[in-house]
Amino acid sequence: QVQLVESGGGLVQAGGSLRLSCAASRSIFSFNSMGWYRQAPGKQRELVARISSGGVTNYADSVKGRFTISRSNAENTVYLQMNSLKPDDTAVYYCNARTYIGPDIWGQGTQVTVSS
């Protein structure tokens, strides 16, 4: 059973930064891609950023230029560096791994709260 464990969430003032980490229990090379999603209260879960096994990235328009997704294959970890945070970024952030065969794998989520 593969596990994804997120960390790094917390409370930060608007304009501040946080770095989220997602540690996988097996090599992240085994996944087609990995990503970060978020879900704010009363809203649907949405894609924030994704990185392929080859390192290709894509971002939601709302975070382009502020967030950066990266991966450390040696550490089996994916990161999300979040700068210039806004109150609208407040949400539970989930790590996602897309497998070649079978359903996606999700972490338990980490809360990010941005105060104005």
Secondary structure, DSSP 8 states (H G I E B T S, - for coil): ---EEEE--EEEETT--EEEEEEESS-GGGEEEEEEEEE-TTS--EEEEEEETT--EEE-GGGTTTEEEEEETTTTEEEEEE-S--GGG-EEEEEEEEESSS--EE---EEEEEE-
